Amino acid sequence: MVGGDGRFYNREAIQVILRMAAANGFGKALVGQGGILSTPAASCVIRKYGTFGGLILSASHNPGGPDGDFGIKYNIGNGGPAPEKITDAIFAASRALTSYRIADGTDVALDQLGVCTLGQMRVEVIDPVADYADLMESLFDFAAIRALIGSGFRLCFDAMHAVTGPYAKEILERRLGAPAGAVINGVPLPDFGNGHPDPNLTYADQLVAIMYHADKSAAPDFGAASDGDGDRNMILGRHFFVNPSDSLAVIADNATLAPGYAKGLAGIARSMPTSAAADRVAHKLGVPCYETPTGWKFFGNLMDAGKVTLCGEESFGTGSSHVREKDGLWAVLFWLNILAKRRLSVEEIVHRHWSEFGRNVYSRHDYEALPSAVAAELMAHVTGQFAALPGRSFGHYRVKFCDDFSYTDPIDGSLATGQGLRIGFEDGSRIVFRLSGTGTEGATVRIYLEAFEADPARHRMDAQDALGELIGIADELSQLKQRTGRDKPTVIT
């Protein structure tokens, strides 16, 4: 399987991949029409047709265009990202290569559905949307969502000129009856319209302006966005942002409202930086909750073993065992299913959730495009204080533990180390520092802050105000402002 998010060089790279596949003895290749396949749709295709694996051409939520980012990811036969044992072997093989094979021949007509040959290999250009849309219709109550939309419920989905435009138009507008125009920025462009296709409050500013209209009654009832390759999501209500950690917890607590999850959950998994909100739901449901490193590949073994049904990362990624990737549009449809069944606003659903479980007040501060040396020195400075931190008090916060998170896979026993610096406090609050590997310009330091608030009277506090003391502690421990020269984060979520 070959496909990508349509960014610059997507089509050219696919032609090279197909010619190399033909020269190396592959019998058949499936390609999304126009070279397009969202990352979750690619996983769906790999799983449905039993392909050997797939190459996904994307740099996720990073900018595109001639001066932007480009990436290639290999997914294995279960539809999920290759685990470290595979990528390590690929890297080792790459260092031993002395030659490569590539077939002669004309380019495959990527825009025309059907079958052609390239050497001895059959190439089938497939509809990039149909298989995925059919899968979504099997999981969610489309009749209930159609009735909700038909009742006057208004929604706005921002595809950010990225891959999900065709998927959202087919599902939201054609199958579910949302009016034409409910999907904005729906045409995929090689440079994403000169935008940054990251669905957060900073980069999805057009959607944010619509949902936070000065006249609250003029804003749609529901807003959502997805990223470059379609695996991330942002959920908004009128003048209300749903933190991705809370989104995972709300979906888990309401999972049985969707037909595909009516029998309940086997378990939940979350990345370590994601808040513990999902843990509280898992406890109520009596199912396990696994804490893994960041990266969807760590969820694959758990899903294949039947240990978990839902997974989530704080970086706007949520998904389930229906595929082996996080899935932005799936999360949007899950929220619409919940709204259709409960007939409450987004804000009411979240506040009722906090009333039952308490609120894990949570925020992530991203410092993007830092000089790599500066970012590494900052992390080393934090680590250097670990021996003296346990028992130390910062105001009313007292340090209980600090470590560099490691993870032993409960299925195959593999060990992942160096996954993020954790500072845990005795009241359950915590600060996490991580270097991100998803960008190509310098380095990104992410700081995660979390505090639990049981008092319903304080649930409506702005997260940045509620976390103010922890933010100050993080700055003190890291000397961030002095070391980076930054007065504020690039992105706050």
C-alpha positions in Angstrom: 0.0 0.0 0.0 1.3 3.5 -0.9 -0.3 6.8 -0.2 0.2 10.2 1.5 -1.2 13.4 2.6 -0.7 15.2 -0.7 2.1 17.5 0.4 4.8 18.7 -2.0 6.7 15.8 -3.6 4.0 13.3 -2.6 3.3 12.3 -6.2 6.9 12.2 -7.3 7.9 10.0 -4.4 5.1 7.6 -5.1 6.3 7.0 -8.6 9.8 6.2 -7.3 8.4 3.9 -4.7 6.3 2.0 -7.2 9.2 1.6 -9.6 11.4 0.3 -6.8 8.7 -2.1 -5.6 8.3 -3.5 -9.1 12.1 -4.0 -9.5 12.2 -5.8 -6.1 9.6 -8.4 -7.0 6.3 -7.1 -5.5 3.3 -8.6 -7.2 0.8 -5.9 -6.5 0.6 -2.4 -5.1 -2.5 -0.4 -4.0 -2.3 3.3 -4.4 -4.8 6.0 -3.3 -6.2 8.0 -6.2 -4.2 11.1 -6.7 -1.6 9.6 -4.4 -3.9 10.5 -1.5 -4.5 8.4 1.7 -4.9 9.7 5.2 -2.8 7.9 7.7 -5.8 6.2 9.4 -7.3 5.3 6.0 -4.0 3.8 5.0 -4.1 1.6 8.1 -7.7 0.6 7.2 -6.6 -0.4 3.7 -3.6 -2.4 4.9 -5.8 -4.3 7.3 -8.8 -4.8 5.0 -6.8 -6.1 2.0 -4.1 -7.9 4.0 -1.2 -6.1 2.4 2.4 -6.9 3.4 2.6 -3.4 4.8 2.5 0.1 3.6 4.4 3.3 3.0 2.8 6.5 4.2 4.1 9.7 2.8 3.6 12.5 5.4 5.3 14.7 7.9 2.1 14.7 10.0 1.2 18.1 11.3 4.3 20.0 10.0 4.2 22.5 7.2 4.4 21.4 3.5 5.6 23.0 0.3 9.0 23.2 -1.4 10.5 24.7 1.8 8.4 22.6 4.2 8.7 19.1 5.7 8.4 15.7 4.0 8.5 12.2 5.5 8.1 8.5 4.8 6.8 6.1 7.4 6.6 2.3 7.1 3.5 0.5 8.6 3.6 -3.2 9.1 0.9 -5.8 8.2 -1.3 -5.0 11.2 -1.7 -1.5 9.8 0.3 0.1 12.6 3.7 2.0 12.6 6.7 -0.3 12.5 7.9 -1.1 16.0 11.5 -0.2 17.0 12.8 -3.7 16.3 11.7 -3.2 12.6 13.0 0.4 12.3 16.3 -0.6 13.9 16.7 -3.4 11.3 15.8 -1.0 8.5 18.4 1.5 9.7 21.0 -1.2 10.0 20.2 -2.4 6.4 20.4 1.1 5.1 24.0 1.4 6.3 25.0 -1.8 4.4 23.4 -0.9 1.0 25.8 -0.6 -2.0 23.1 -0.5 -4.7 19.4 -0.4 -5.3 17.0 -1.7 -7.9 14.5 0.5 -9.8 12.3 -0.4 -12.8 12.2 1.5 -16.1 8.8 2.5 -17.3 6.3 5.4 -17.6 4.7 6.9 -14.6 1.5 5.4 -13.3 -1.6 7.5 -13.9 -2.4 8.2 -10.3 -5.6 10.1 -11.0 -7.4 7.3 -12.8 -9.1 4.5 -10.8 -8.3 1.1 -12.1 -5.5 -1.4 -12.7 -2.3 -1.1 -14.7 1.0 -2.9 -14.9 4.5 -1.7 -14.1 6.9 -4.3 -15.2 5.5 -7.5 -13.7 3.7 -5.7 -10.9 0.0 -4.9 -10.9 -0.8 -1.4 -9.7 -4.4 -0.7 -8.5 -5.4 2.9 -8.0 -8.2 2.8 -5.4 -10.8 5.2 -4.1 -9.0 6.7 -1.1 -12.2 7.5 0.8 -14.7 4.7 0.3 -13.2 1.9 2.5 -12.6 4.3 5.4 -16.0 5.9 5.2 -17.7 2.5 5.2 -15.7 1.5 8.3 -16.9 4.7 10.1 -20.5 4.0 9.2 -20.1 0.5 10.7 -18.9 2.0 14.0 -21.2 5.0 14.6 -24.9 5.7 14.7 -25.1 7.7 11.5 -28.9 7.8 11.7 -28.8 9.5 15.1 -26.1 11.9 13.9 -28.2 12.7 10.8 -31.2 13.4 13.1 -29.0 15.7 15.2 -27.8 17.7 12.2 -31.4 17.8 10.8 -32.6 19.3 14.1 -30.7 22.5 13.4 -27.4 21.5 15.0 -24.6 23.4 13.4 -21.0 22.2 12.9 -17.8 23.4 11.3 -14.9 21.1 10.4 -11.6 22.7 9.3 -9.6 20.3 7.1 -6.8 22.9 7.0 -6.2 22.2 3.2 -4.9 18.9 4.3 -5.8 15.3 3.6 -9.1 15.0 5.5 -11.0 17.4 3.2 -12.3 14.7 0.9 -13.1 12.3 3.8 -15.0 15.0 5.7 -17.0 16.1 2.7 -18.0 12.5 2.0 -18.9 11.6 5.5 -20.1 14.9 7.1 -21.8 16.6 4.2 -22.9 13.7 1.9 -23.6 10.8 4.3 -24.6 12.8 7.4 -26.4 15.7 5.8 -24.3 18.6 7.0 -24.9 21.6 4.7 -22.4 22.3 2.0 -19.7 24.6 3.5 -19.7 22.9 6.9 -16.3 21.6 5.8 -13.9 24.6 5.4 -10.5 24.5 3.7 -11.5 21.2 2.3 -9.2 21.0 -0.8 -5.9 19.3 -0.1 -3.0 21.5 -1.3 0.7 20.7 -1.6 1.6 23.5 0.8 -1.6 23.3 2.9 -2.6 26.7 1.7 0.7 28.1 3.1 -0.6 27.1 6.5 0.6 25.0 9.4 -1.8 22.0 9.5 -1.6 21.4 13.2 -5.1 21.3 14.8 -4.6 23.5 17.9 -5.7 26.8 19.2 -2.7 28.6 17.6 -2.6 27.2 14.1 -6.3 26.5 13.5 -7.0 30.2 14.1 -9.8 30.4 11.5 -11.8 27.7 13.2 -11.1 29.3 16.6 -12.4 32.6 15.4 -15.6 31.0 14.1 -16.2 29.1 17.4 -15.3 32.0 19.6 -17.5 34.5 17.6 -18.2 37.7 19.7 -21.8 36.8 19.5 -21.8 33.4 21.2 -25.2 32.5 19.7 -23.8 33.0 16.2 -21.1 30.4 16.7 -21.7 26.8 15.5 -22.6 24.2 18.2 -19.6 22.1 17.4 -16.2 22.7 15.8 -13.4 20.3 14.9 -10.1 20.3 13.0 -7.7 17.7 11.7 -4.0 17.8 10.7 -1.9 17.2 7.6 -2.3 13.4 7.5 -5.6 13.1 9.3 -4.6 11.4 12.5 -4.9 14.3 14.9 -8.0 16.2 16.0 -9.2 19.2 18.0 -12.6 19.4 19.5 -14.4 22.7 20.2 -17.8 23.8 21.5 -19.1 27.3 21.5 -16.4 29.4 23.3 -15.1 26.1 24.7 -11.9 24.1 24.0 -11.8 20.4 24.9 -8.3 19.4 26.1 -7.2 16.2 24.2 -6.7 14.4 27.6 -10.3 15.2 28.6 -11.5 14.2 25.1 -10.1 10.7 25.6 -11.7 10.4 29.0 -15.1 11.6 27.8 -15.0 9.2 24.8 -14.1 6.3 27.1 -16.9 7.1 29.6 -19.5 7.3 26.7 -18.1 4.6 24.5 -21.1 2.3 24.6 -23.3 5.0 23.0 -21.6 4.1 19.7 -22.7 0.8 18.1 -19.1 -0.3 17.4 -18.3 -0.1 21.1 -21.7 -1.2 22.6 -20.1 -4.2 24.3 -17.7 -2.1 26.3 -14.0 -1.6 26.4 -11.2 -4.2 27.0 -9.0 -1.4 28.4 -7.6 2.0 27.8 -4.0 3.1 27.0 -2.5 6.6 27.1 0.9 8.1 26.5 2.8 9.1 29.7 2.4 12.9 29.1 -1.4 12.5 28.7 -3.3 13.4 31.9 -4.7 10.8 34.3 -8.3 11.7 33.4 -8.6 8.4 31.5 -7.3 6.5 34.4 -10.3 7.6 36.5 -12.7 6.4 33.8 -10.9 3.0 33.6 -11.2 2.6 37.3 -14.9 3.2 37.2 -15.3 0.8 34.3 -13.1 -1.9 36.0 -10.7 -2.1 33.0 -7.0 -1.7 32.9 -5.3 1.6 31.9 -1.8 1.4 30.4 0.7 4.2 30.5 3.1 4.1 27.5 5.7 6.3 25.9 4.6 8.8 23.3 4.2 7.3 19.9 1.3 5.3 18.5 3.6 2.2 17.8 3.5 1.5 21.6 -0.2 0.9 21.5 -0.1 -1.6 18.7 1.0 -4.6 20.7 -1.7 -3.9 23.4 -4.4 -3.7 20.7 -3.2 -6.8 18.8 -3.3 -8.7 22.1 -6.8 -7.5 22.9 -5.7 -5.7 26.0 -7.1 -2.2 25.0 -9.8 -0.8 22.9 -9.2 3.0 23.2 -5.9 4.8 23.0 -4.9 8.5 23.3 -2.1 10.9 23.3 -2.1 14.5 24.6 -0.8 15.7 21.3 -4.3 15.7 19.8 -4.3 12.0 18.9 -7.1 9.6 19.8 -8.1 6.3 18.3 -9.2 2.7 18.9 -8.6 -0.8 17.7 -10.6 -0.3 14.5 -7.2 0.6 12.9 -3.7 0.8 14.2 -3.2 4.6 14.0 -4.7 7.5 15.8 -7.7 8.8 13.8 -8.8 12.4 13.8 -12.1 12.1 11.9 -13.0 9.0 14.0 -12.7 11.1 17.1 -14.9 13.8 15.6 -17.5 11.3 14.7 -17.4 9.8 18.2 -18.1 13.2 19.6 -21.0 13.7 17.2 -22.3 10.3 18.2 -22.2 11.3 21.9 -23.8 14.7 21.2 -26.6 13.0 19.2 -27.4 10.5 22.0 -27.1 12.9 25.0 -28.4 16.1 23.4 -26.2 18.3 25.6 -23.7 20.9 24.5 -20.0 20.1 24.3 -19.4 22.3 27.3 -22.2 20.6 29.3 -20.8 17.2 28.6 -17.3 18.1 29.8 -18.5 19.9 32.9 -20.8 16.9 33.9 -17.8 14.7 33.4 -15.7 16.8 35.7 -18.5 16.8 38.3 -18.4 13.0 38.4 -14.6 12.4 38.1 -13.0 15.6 39.2 -10.9 17.7 36.8 -7.4 16.9 35.8 -6.4 20.5 35.1 -3.9 20.1 32.3 -1.8 22.1 29.8 1.1 21.7 27.4 3.6 24.4 26.6 5.6 24.0 23.4 8.8 25.9 22.7 9.4 25.3 19.0 12.5 25.7 16.8 15.0 26.0 19.6 18.7 25.5 18.8 19.3 21.8 19.4 22.2 22.5 21.7 20.1 24.8 23.9 17.3 22.3 24.1 19.7 19.5 25.1 21.4 21.6 27.7 18.0 22.6 29.2 17.1 18.9 29.5 20.5 18.0 31.0 20.1 20.8 33.6 16.7 19.5 34.7 18.1 15.9 34.9 21.1 17.2 36.9 18.8 18.3 39.7 17.0 14.9 40.1 19.1 13.6 43.0 18.3 16.6 45.2 14.6 17.1 44.3 12.7 14.3 46.2 11.4 15.9 49.5 12.0 19.4 48.3 9.1 21.9 48.6 8.0 24.6 46.2 5.3 26.5 47.9 2.6 24.0 48.9 4.0 21.5 46.3 6.4 18.8 47.7 8.4 16.6 45.3 7.6 12.9 45.7 9.7 11.5 42.9 11.5 12.3 39.7 12.7 10.1 36.9 13.3 9.6 33.2 10.4 7.5 32.1 11.0 4.0 30.8 8.6 1.4 29.6 8.7 -2.4 29.4 6.2 -3.7 26.8 3.9 -6.1 28.6 3.5 -8.2 25.5 6.9 -8.6 24.0 9.1 -7.4 26.8 10.9 -4.8 24.8 12.3 -1.8 26.7 12.1 1.9 25.8 14.1 4.4 27.8 14.6 8.1 27.8 11.0 8.9 27.2 10.6 12.1 29.2 11.6 13.7 32.5 8.9 13.4 35.2 8.6 15.3 38.4 5.8 14.1 40.6 4.4 15.8 43.6 2.8 14.3 46.7 -0.6 15.6 45.8 -0.5 13.9 42.4 0.4 17.0 40.4 3.3 16.7 38.0 5.5 18.4 35.5 7.0 16.6 32.5 9.7 17.8 30.2 10.2 16.2 26.7 12.2 16.8 23.6 10.0 16.3 20.6 11.2 14.5 17.5 8.3 15.5 15.1 9.9 18.6 13.6 12.8 19.3 11.3 13.7 22.9 12.3 15.8 22.9 15.5 14.3 21.2 18.5 11.0 21.5 20.4 10.8 21.3 24.2 7.4 20.4 25.5 6.4 21.0 29.1 3.4 19.2 30.4 1.6 20.5 33.6 -1.1 18.6 35.5 -3.0 19.2 38.8 -6.1 17.4 40.1 -9.0 19.6 41.2 -11.9 17.8 43.0 -13.8 21.0 44.0 -16.6 21.6 41.4 -16.5 25.3 42.3 -13.1 25.6 40.8 -13.7 23.5 37.7 -14.4 26.6 35.5 -11.0 28.2 36.3 -8.8 29.0 33.3 -6.2 26.2 33.1 -3.3 28.6 32.9 -4.5 30.4 36.0 -5.1 27.2 37.9 -1.6 25.9 36.9 0.2 29.2 37.5 2.3 27.9 40.4 3.3 24.8 38.6 4.3 26.9 35.5 6.5 29.0 37.8 8.1 25.8 39.2 8.8 24.5 35.8 10.5 27.7 34.8 12.6 27.8 38.0 13.7 24.2 37.5 14.6 24.5 33.9 15.9 28.2 33.8 13.9 28.2 30.6 13.6 31.9 30.0 17.3 32.5 30.6 18.4 29.6 28.5 16.1 30.1 25.6 15.4 33.8 25.6 11.7 33.0 25.2 9.2 34.9 27.3 6.3 32.6 26.3 5.6 29.3 24.6 5.1 29.1 20.8 1.9 27.1 21.4 -0.2 26.6 24.6 -2.8 23.9 24.7 
